[in-house]
Amino acid sequence: MAMNGTITTWFQDKGFGFIKDENGDNRYFHVIKVANPELIKVKAAVSFEPTTNNKGLSAYNVKVTPESKYIFIANERLKLTSIKSWLVYTEEEPVETRIDKENAVLSVGMLMNSIKPKSATKAGEMRPVKKLAITTFQGTTLIFTEDEIDIDNTAKMLKV
C-alpha cells in the first residue's frame, strides 16, 4: 500500500536520506530505490512503498513528486499535489441558471463550441448539470460545471 511523505534529510554524497511518512515516522531510503533521483531534495513530496529492513522502517519504489504539476481549470491554477480529492457528480439545476458571464473566462473558440442552442425553456424547468468538485489539502472546495469546463478531460488530467 503506497504512502506519501516528505524528504526531511538527504545526504547526496552518501546516496541516502530520510522521509517523514504520513504517520510522522522517519523512514530510511536509498537513491537506488528512487524512480527519479534527479528530483531528490529536502522538503520534496514523495510517494513510496513502506517496508522494514534490519535497520528499521524504510521506503522503496520512491517517486519524487515533480513540483511543476499544475493544471489550469477555468483560469484556476491548481497544484496537483494540493488536490486531496475530487468528485464528478450531476445535480439538477433550473434551466435558467446559465454561466455567470462575468466569470466565464473561456477563449472565444472554446465558447463557440460550448454554447448549446437554447431550447425553448419553460420557467422552473430543471436540467441535469455535470459538475466537478475538487477539494484541496488547504480545505478549499472548488466546483466547476460542464458549462465552464470539459469535465471528462479534466478528470483524466486529475487521474495522474
PyMOL commands that place a pseudoatom at each C-alpha (Angstrom):
pseudoatom trace, name=CA, resn=MET, resi=1, chain=A, elem=C, hetatm=0, pos=[0.000, 0.000, 0.000]
pseudoatom trace, name=CA, resn=ALA, resi=2, chain=A, elem=C, hetatm=0, pos=[1.679, 3.216, -1.171]
pseudoatom trace, name=CA, resn=MET, resi=3, chain=A, elem=C, hetatm=0, pos=[2.234, 6.043, 1.295]
pseudoatom trace, name=CA, resn=ASN, resi=4, chain=A, elem=C, hetatm=0, pos=[3.076, 9.695, 0.922]
pseudoatom trace, name=CA, resn=GLY, resi=5, chain=A, elem=C, hetatm=0, pos=[5.738, 11.623, 2.739]
pseudoatom trace, name=CA, resn=THR, resi=6, chain=A, elem=C, hetatm=0, pos=[8.306, 14.370, 2.599]
pseudoatom trace, name=CA, resn=ILE, resi=7, chain=A, elem=C, hetatm=0, pos=[12.074, 14.117, 2.303]
pseudoatom trace, name=CA, resn=THR, resi=8, chain=A, elem=C, hetatm=0, pos=[13.486, 15.520, 5.565]
pseudoatom trace, name=CA, resn=THR, resi=9, chain=A, elem=C, hetatm=0, pos=[17.174, 14.654, 5.183]
pseudoatom trace, name=CA, resn=TRP, resi=10, chain=A, elem=C, hetatm=0, pos=[19.303, 13.926, 2.119]
pseudoatom trace, name=CA, resn=PHE, resi=11, chain=A, elem=C, hetatm=0, pos=[22.982, 13.017, 2.111]
pseudoatom trace, name=CA, resn=GLN, resi=12, chain=A, elem=C, hetatm=0, pos=[23.814, 13.344, -1.569]
pseudoatom trace, name=CA, resn=ASP, resi=13, chain=A, elem=C, hetatm=0, pos=[27.427, 12.245, -1.115]
pseudoatom trace, name=CA, resn=LYS, resi=14, chain=A, elem=C, hetatm=0, pos=[26.281, 9.042, 0.643]
pseudoatom trace, name=CA, resn=GLY, resi=15, chain=A, elem=C, hetatm=0, pos=[23.209, 8.452, -1.566]
pseudoatom trace, name=CA, resn=PHE, resi=16, chain=A, elem=C, hetatm=0, pos=[20.655, 8.054, 1.199]
pseudoatom trace, name=CA, resn=GLY, resi=17, chain=A, elem=C, hetatm=0, pos=[18.239, 10.085, 3.243]
pseudoatom trace, name=CA, resn=PHE, resi=18, chain=A, elem=C, hetatm=0, pos=[15.096, 10.037, 5.325]
pseudoatom trace, name=CA, resn=ILE, resi=19, chain=A, elem=C, hetatm=0, pos=[11.431, 10.523, 4.575]
pseudoatom trace, name=CA, resn=LYS, resi=20, chain=A, elem=C, hetatm=0, pos=[8.846, 11.569, 7.164]
pseudoatom trace, name=CA, resn=ASP, resi=21, chain=A, elem=C, hetatm=0, pos=[5.795, 9.467, 6.273]
pseudoatom trace, name=CA, resn=GLU, resi=22, chain=A, elem=C, hetatm=0, pos=[2.141, 10.388, 6.697]
pseudoatom trace, name=CA, resn=ASN, resi=23, chain=A, elem=C, hetatm=0, pos=[2.155, 8.889, 10.212]
pseudoatom trace, name=CA, resn=GLY, resi=24, chain=A, elem=C, hetatm=0, pos=[5.073, 11.106, 11.238]
pseudoatom trace, name=CA, resn=ASP, resi=25, chain=A, elem=C, hetatm=0, pos=[7.582, 8.221, 11.230]
pseudoatom trace, name=CA, resn=ASN, resi=26, chain=A, elem=C, hetatm=0, pos=[11.045, 8.596, 9.726]
pseudoatom trace, name=CA, resn=ARG, resi=27, chain=A, elem=C, hetatm=0, pos=[11.936, 6.110, 7.003]
pseudoatom trace, name=CA, resn=TYR, resi=28, chain=A, elem=C, hetatm=0, pos=[15.345, 5.445, 5.508]
pseudoatom trace, name=CA, resn=PHE, resi=29, chain=A, elem=C, hetatm=0, pos=[15.617, 5.464, 1.710]
pseudoatom trace, name=CA, resn=HIS, resi=30, chain=A, elem=C, hetatm=0, pos=[18.490, 4.844, -0.685]
pseudoatom trace, name=CA, resn=VAL, resi=31, chain=A, elem=C, hetatm=0, pos=[18.980, 6.569, -4.044]
pseudoatom trace, name=CA, resn=ILE, resi=32, chain=A, elem=C, hetatm=0, pos=[18.798, 3.237, -5.920]
pseudoatom trace, name=CA, resn=LYS, resi=33, chain=A, elem=C, hetatm=0, pos=[15.198, 2.846, -4.700]
pseudoatom trace, name=CA, resn=VAL, resi=34, chain=A, elem=C, hetatm=0, pos=[14.152, 6.197, -6.234]
pseudoatom trace, name=CA, resn=ALA, resi=35, chain=A, elem=C, hetatm=0, pos=[12.467, 6.263, -9.653]
pseudoatom trace, name=CA, resn=ASN, resi=36, chain=A, elem=C, hetatm=0, pos=[13.502, 9.861, -10.433]
pseudoatom trace, name=CA, resn=PRO, resi=37, chain=A, elem=C, hetatm=0, pos=[16.642, 10.577, -8.343]
pseudoatom trace, name=CA, resn=GLU, resi=38, chain=A, elem=C, hetatm=0, pos=[17.350, 13.859, -10.157]
pseudoatom trace, name=CA, resn=LEU, resi=39, chain=A, elem=C, hetatm=0, pos=[14.394, 15.400, -8.266]
pseudoatom trace, name=CA, resn=ILE, resi=40, chain=A, elem=C, hetatm=0, pos=[15.552, 14.409, -4.758]
pseudoatom trace, name=CA, resn=LYS, resi=41, chain=A, elem=C, hetatm=0, pos=[15.784, 17.363, -2.425]
pseudoatom trace, name=CA, resn=VAL, resi=42, chain=A, elem=C, hetatm=0, pos=[14.849, 18.232, 1.135]
pseudoatom trace, name=CA, resn=LYS, resi=43, chain=A, elem=C, hetatm=0, pos=[11.147, 19.143, 1.543]
pseudoatom trace, name=CA, resn=ALA, resi=44, chain=A, elem=C, hetatm=0, pos=[10.204, 17.381, -1.727]
pseudoatom trace, name=CA, resn=ALA, resi=45, chain=A, elem=C, hetatm=0, pos=[6.948, 15.419, -1.597]
pseudoatom trace, name=CA, resn=VAL, resi=46, chain=A, elem=C, hetatm=0, pos=[7.252, 11.703, -2.348]
pseudoatom trace, name=CA, resn=SER, resi=47, chain=A, elem=C, hetatm=0, pos=[5.122, 8.602, -2.677]
pseudoatom trace, name=CA, resn=PHE, resi=48, chain=A, elem=C, hetatm=0, pos=[6.640, 5.237, -1.789]
pseudoatom trace, name=CA, resn=GLU, resi=49, chain=A, elem=C, hetatm=0, pos=[6.065, 1.663, -0.688]
pseudoatom trace, name=CA, resn=PRO, resi=50, chain=A, elem=C, hetatm=0, pos=[6.692, 1.273, 3.055]
pseudoatom trace, name=CA, resn=THR, resi=51, chain=A, elem=C, hetatm=0, pos=[8.860, -1.612, 4.224]
pseudoatom trace, name=CA, resn=THR, resi=52, chain=A, elem=C, hetatm=0, pos=[11.053, -2.590, 7.123]
pseudoatom trace, name=CA, resn=ASN, resi=53, chain=A, elem=C, hetatm=0, pos=[14.670, -3.737, 6.938]
pseudoatom trace, name=CA, resn=ASN, resi=54, chain=A, elem=C, hetatm=0, pos=[17.171, -4.790, 9.609]
pseudoatom trace, name=CA, resn=LYS, resi=55, chain=A, elem=C, hetatm=0, pos=[17.760, -1.109, 10.460]
pseudoatom trace, name=CA, resn=GLY, resi=56, chain=A, elem=C, hetatm=0, pos=[14.059, -0.301, 10.896]
pseudoatom trace, name=CA, resn=LEU, resi=57, chain=A, elem=C, hetatm=0, pos=[11.493, 1.489, 8.775]
pseudoatom trace, name=CA, resn=SER, resi=58, chain=A, elem=C, hetatm=0, pos=[12.483, 2.145, 5.195]
pseudoatom trace, name=CA, resn=ALA, resi=59, chain=A, elem=C, hetatm=0, pos=[10.982, 3.049, 1.837]
pseudoatom trace, name=CA, resn=TYR, resi=60, chain=A, elem=C, hetatm=0, pos=[11.343, 1.608, -1.639]
pseudoatom trace, name=CA, resn=ASN, resi=61, chain=A, elem=C, hetatm=0, pos=[9.791, 2.378, -5.019]
pseudoatom trace, name=CA, resn=VAL, resi=62, chain=A, elem=C, hetatm=0, pos=[10.141, 6.066, -4.069]
pseudoatom trace, name=CA, resn=LYS, resi=63, chain=A, elem=C, hetatm=0, pos=[8.772, 8.609, -6.527]
pseudoatom trace, name=CA, resn=VAL, resi=64, chain=A, elem=C, hetatm=0, pos=[9.543, 12.279, -6.011]
pseudoatom trace, name=CA, resn=THR, resi=65, chain=A, elem=C, hetatm=0, pos=[6.528, 14.405, -6.957]
pseudoatom trace, name=CA, resn=PRO, resi=66, chain=A, elem=C, hetatm=0, pos=[7.562, 16.949, -9.600]
pseudoatom trace, name=CA, resn=GLU, resi=67, chain=A, elem=C, hetatm=0, pos=[6.808, 20.447, -8.399]
pseudoatom trace, name=CA, resn=SER, resi=68, chain=A, elem=C, hetatm=0, pos=[5.605, 21.774, -11.688]
pseudoatom trace, name=CA, resn=LYS, resi=69, chain=A, elem=C, hetatm=0, pos=[2.482, 19.663, -11.802]
pseudoatom trace, name=CA, resn=TYR, resi=70, chain=A, elem=C, hetatm=0, pos=[-0.081, 22.392, -12.179]
pseudoatom trace, name=CA, resn=ILE, resi=71, chain=A, elem=C, hetatm=0, pos=[-3.308, 22.141, -14.036]
pseudoatom trace, name=CA, resn=PHE, resi=72, chain=A, elem=C, hetatm=0, pos=[-5.425, 25.042, -15.114]
pseudoatom trace, name=CA, resn=ILE, resi=73, chain=A, elem=C, hetatm=0, pos=[-9.169, 24.707, -14.792]
pseudoatom trace, name=CA, resn=ALA, resi=74, chain=A, elem=C, hetatm=0, pos=[-11.285, 27.652, -15.926]
pseudoatom trace, name=CA, resn=ASN, resi=75, chain=A, elem=C, hetatm=0, pos=[-8.424, 30.037, -15.089]
pseudoatom trace, name=CA, resn=GLU, resi=76, chain=A, elem=C, hetatm=0, pos=[-7.778, 28.500, -11.649]
pseudoatom trace, name=CA, resn=ARG, resi=77, chain=A, elem=C, hetatm=0, pos=[-4.192, 27.289, -11.298]
pseudoatom trace, name=CA, resn=LEU, resi=78, chain=A, elem=C, hetatm=0, pos=[-4.180, 24.165, -9.181]
pseudoatom trace, name=CA, resn=LYS, resi=79, chain=A, elem=C, hetatm=0, pos=[-1.158, 22.313, -7.950]
pseudoatom trace, name=CA, resn=LEU, resi=80, chain=A, elem=C, hetatm=0, pos=[-1.866, 18.611, -8.396]
pseudoatom trace, name=CA, resn=THR, resi=81, chain=A, elem=C, hetatm=0, pos=[-0.139, 17.833, -5.116]
pseudoatom trace, name=CA, resn=SER, resi=82, chain=A, elem=C, hetatm=0, pos=[-2.550, 20.144, -3.294]
pseudoatom trace, name=CA, resn=ILE, resi=83, chain=A, elem=C, hetatm=0, pos=[-5.596, 18.234, -4.516]
pseudoatom trace, name=CA, resn=LYS, resi=84, chain=A, elem=C, hetatm=0, pos=[-6.837, 15.984, -1.760]
pseudoatom trace, name=CA, resn=SER, resi=85, chain=A, elem=C, hetatm=0, pos=[-9.822, 14.540, -3.582]
pseudoatom trace, name=CA, resn=TRP, resi=86, chain=A, elem=C, hetatm=0, pos=[-12.153, 15.199, -6.469]
pseudoatom trace, name=CA, resn=LEU, resi=87, chain=A, elem=C, hetatm=0, pos=[-15.555, 14.031, -7.493]
pseudoatom trace, name=CA, resn=VAL, resi=88, chain=A, elem=C, hetatm=0, pos=[-17.681, 14.225, -10.623]
pseudoatom trace, name=CA, resn=TYR, resi=89, chain=A, elem=C, hetatm=0, pos=[-21.400, 14.379, -9.948]
pseudoatom trace, name=CA, resn=THR, resi=90, chain=A, elem=C, hetatm=0, pos=[-24.637, 15.560, -11.526]
pseudoatom trace, name=CA, resn=GLU, resi=91, chain=A, elem=C, hetatm=0, pos=[-27.019, 17.998, -9.936]
pseudoatom trace, name=CA, resn=GLU, resi=92, chain=A, elem=C, hetatm=0, pos=[-30.412, 19.206, -11.089]
pseudoatom trace, name=CA, resn=GLU, resi=93, chain=A, elem=C, hetatm=0, pos=[-30.465, 22.960, -11.686]
pseudoatom trace, name=CA, resn=PRO, resi=94, chain=A, elem=C, hetatm=0, pos=[-33.096, 25.340, -13.018]
pseudoatom trace, name=CA, resn=VAL, resi=95, chain=A, elem=C, hetatm=0, pos=[-32.545, 25.718, -16.755]
pseudoatom trace, name=CA, resn=GLU, resi=96, chain=A, elem=C, hetatm=0, pos=[-32.308, 29.498, -16.349]
pseudoatom trace, name=CA, resn=THR, resi=97, chain=A, elem=C, hetatm=0, pos=[-29.105, 29.098, -14.329]
pseudoatom trace, name=CA, resn=ARG, resi=98, chain=A, elem=C, hetatm=0, pos=[-26.524, 29.724, -17.017]
pseudoatom trace, name=CA, resn=ILE, resi=99, chain=A, elem=C, hetatm=0, pos=[-22.870, 30.600, -16.641]
pseudoatom trace, name=CA, resn=ASP, resi=100, chain=A, elem=C, hetatm=0, pos=[-22.260, 33.835, -14.838]
pseudoatom trace, name=CA, resn=LYS, resi=101, chain=A, elem=C, hetatm=0, pos=[-20.952, 35.719, -17.872]
pseudoatom trace, name=CA, resn=GLU, resi=102, chain=A, elem=C, hetatm=0, pos=[-18.631, 37.835, -15.699]
pseudoatom trace, name=CA, resn=ASN, resi=103, chain=A, elem=C, hetatm=0, pos=[-16.687, 34.769, -14.658]
pseudoatom trace, name=CA, resn=ALA, resi=104, chain=A, elem=C, hetatm=0, pos=[-16.768, 32.872, -17.930]
pseudoatom trace, name=CA, resn=VAL, resi=105, chain=A, elem=C, hetatm=0, pos=[-13.147, 33.177, -18.967]
pseudoatom trace, name=CA, resn=LEU, resi=106, chain=A, elem=C, hetatm=0, pos=[-13.076, 30.940, -21.992]
pseudoatom trace, name=CA, resn=SER, resi=107, chain=A, elem=C, hetatm=0, pos=[-11.424, 31.670, -25.296]
pseudoatom trace, name=CA, resn=VAL, resi=108, chain=A, elem=C, hetatm=0, pos=[-13.850, 32.691, -27.995]
pseudoatom trace, name=CA, resn=GLY, resi=109, chain=A, elem=C, hetatm=0, pos=[-13.187, 29.470, -29.889]
pseudoatom trace, name=CA, resn=MET, resi=110, chain=A, elem=C, hetatm=0, pos=[-13.998, 27.338, -26.882]
pseudoatom trace, name=CA, resn=LEU, resi=111, chain=A, elem=C, hetatm=0, pos=[-17.021, 29.461, -26.161]
pseudoatom trace, name=CA, resn=MET, resi=112, chain=A, elem=C, hetatm=0, pos=[-18.402, 28.982, -29.667]
pseudoatom trace, name=CA, resn=ASN, resi=113, chain=A, elem=C, hetatm=0, pos=[-18.093, 25.213, -29.293]
pseudoatom trace, name=CA, resn=SER, resi=114, chain=A, elem=C, hetatm=0, pos=[-19.634, 25.078, -25.871]
pseudoatom trace, name=CA, resn=ILE, resi=115, chain=A, elem=C, hetatm=0, pos=[-22.667, 27.312, -26.353]
pseudoatom trace, name=CA, resn=LYS, resi=116, chain=A, elem=C, hetatm=0, pos=[-25.590, 24.972, -26.512]
pseudoatom trace, name=CA, resn=PRO, resi=117, chain=A, elem=C, hetatm=0, pos=[-28.534, 26.207, -28.553]
pseudoatom trace, name=CA, resn=LYS, resi=118, chain=A, elem=C, hetatm=0, pos=[-31.081, 27.481, -26.078]
pseudoatom trace, name=CA, resn=SER, resi=119, chain=A, elem=C, hetatm=0, pos=[-34.150, 25.360, -26.427]
pseudoatom trace, name=CA, resn=ALA, resi=120, chain=A, elem=C, hetatm=0, pos=[-37.471, 26.941, -25.576]
pseudoatom trace, name=CA, resn=THR, resi=121, chain=A, elem=C, hetatm=0, pos=[-37.288, 26.677, -21.817]
pseudoatom trace, name=CA, resn=LYS, resi=122, chain=A, elem=C, hetatm=0, pos=[-40.247, 26.695, -19.512]
pseudoatom trace, name=CA, resn=ALA, resi=123, chain=A, elem=C, hetatm=0, pos=[-39.815, 28.629, -16.290]
pseudoatom trace, name=CA, resn=GLY, resi=124, chain=A, elem=C, hetatm=0, pos=[-38.827, 26.353, -13.425]
pseudoatom trace, name=CA, resn=GLU, resi=125, chain=A, elem=C, hetatm=0, pos=[-37.685, 23.588, -15.778]
pseudoatom trace, name=CA, resn=MET, resi=126, chain=A, elem=C, hetatm=0, pos=[-34.781, 21.588, -14.371]
pseudoatom trace, name=CA, resn=ARG, resi=127, chain=A, elem=C, hetatm=0, pos=[-31.790, 20.164, -16.204]
pseudoatom trace, name=CA, resn=PRO, resi=128, chain=A, elem=C, hetatm=0, pos=[-29.032, 17.829, -15.015]
pseudoatom trace, name=CA, resn=VAL, resi=129, chain=A, elem=C, hetatm=0, pos=[-25.685, 19.626, -14.804]
pseudoatom trace, name=CA, resn=LYS, resi=130, chain=A, elem=C, hetatm=0, pos=[-22.473, 17.657, -14.581]
pseudoatom trace, name=CA, resn=LYS, resi=131, chain=A, elem=C, hetatm=0, pos=[-20.100, 19.149, -12.023]
pseudoatom trace, name=CA, resn=LEU, resi=132, chain=A, elem=C, hetatm=0, pos=[-16.570, 18.577, -10.783]
pseudoatom trace, name=CA, resn=ALA, resi=133, chain=A, elem=C, hetatm=0, pos=[-15.756, 19.297, -7.146]
pseudoatom trace, name=CA, resn=ILE, resi=134, chain=A, elem=C, hetatm=0, pos=[-12.091, 19.484, -6.150]
pseudoatom trace, name=CA, resn=THR, resi=135, chain=A, elem=C, hetatm=0, pos=[-11.072, 19.600, -2.502]
pseudoatom trace, name=CA, resn=THR, resi=136, chain=A, elem=C, hetatm=0, pos=[-7.567, 20.769, -1.651]
pseudoatom trace, name=CA, resn=PHE, resi=137, chain=A, elem=C, hetatm=0, pos=[-5.455, 19.916, 1.394]
pseudoatom trace, name=CA, resn=GLN, resi=138, chain=A, elem=C, hetatm=0, pos=[-5.967, 23.542, 2.437]
pseudoatom trace, name=CA, resn=GLY, resi=139, chain=A, elem=C, hetatm=0, pos=[-9.655, 22.712, 2.864]
pseudoatom trace, name=CA, resn=THR, resi=140, chain=A, elem=C, hetatm=0, pos=[-10.928, 24.679, -0.121]
pseudoatom trace, name=CA, resn=THR, resi=141, chain=A, elem=C, hetatm=0, pos=[-13.541, 23.149, -2.382]
pseudoatom trace, name=CA, resn=LEU, resi=142, chain=A, elem=C, hetatm=0, pos=[-13.727, 24.395, -5.955]
pseudoatom trace, name=CA, resn=ILE, resi=143, chain=A, elem=C, hetatm=0, pos=[-16.747, 23.492, -8.060]
pseudoatom trace, name=CA, resn=PHE, resi=144, chain=A, elem=C, hetatm=0, pos=[-16.763, 23.668, -11.844]
pseudoatom trace, name=CA, resn=THR, resi=145, chain=A, elem=C, hetatm=0, pos=[-19.754, 22.913, -14.073]
pseudoatom trace, name=CA, resn=GLU, resi=146, chain=A, elem=C, hetatm=0, pos=[-19.864, 21.397, -17.542]
pseudoatom trace, name=CA, resn=ASP, resi=147, chain=A, elem=C, hetatm=0, pos=[-20.806, 24.870, -18.803]
pseudoatom trace, name=CA, resn=GLU, resi=148, chain=A, elem=C, hetatm=0, pos=[-17.348, 26.086, -17.783]
pseudoatom trace, name=CA, resn=ILE, resi=149, chain=A, elem=C, hetatm=0, pos=[-15.034, 23.159, -18.450]
pseudoatom trace, name=CA, resn=ASP, resi=150, chain=A, elem=C, hetatm=0, pos=[-14.785, 19.796, -20.168]
pseudoatom trace, name=CA, resn=ILE, resi=151, chain=A, elem=C, hetatm=0, pos=[-15.423, 17.638, -17.103]
pseudoatom trace, name=CA, resn=ASP, resi=152, chain=A, elem=C, hetatm=0, pos=[-14.275, 14.324, -18.604]
pseudoatom trace, name=CA, resn=ASN, resi=153, chain=A, elem=C, hetatm=0, pos=[-10.996, 15.710, -19.946]
pseudoatom trace, name=CA, resn=THR, resi=154, chain=A, elem=C, hetatm=0, pos=[-10.268, 17.464, -16.669]
pseudoatom trace, name=CA, resn=ALA, resi=155, chain=A, elem=C, hetatm=0, pos=[-10.966, 14.266, -14.708]
pseudoatom trace, name=CA, resn=LYS, resi=156, chain=A, elem=C, hetatm=0, pos=[-8.444, 12.459, -16.950]
pseudoatom trace, name=CA, resn=MET, resi=157, chain=A, elem=C, hetatm=0, pos=[-5.783, 15.046, -16.004]
pseudoatom trace, name=CA, resn=LEU, resi=158, chain=A, elem=C, hetatm=0, pos=[-6.568, 14.522, -12.328]
pseudoatom trace, name=CA, resn=LYS, resi=159, chain=A, elem=C, hetatm=0, pos=[-6.074, 10.741, -12.572]
pseudoatom trace, name=CA, resn=VAL, resi=160, chain=A, elem=C, hetatm=0, pos=[-2.280, 11.026, -12.951]
for i in range(1, 160): cmd.bond("trace and resi %d" % i, "trace and resi %d" % (i + 1))
show_as sticks, trace
zoom trace
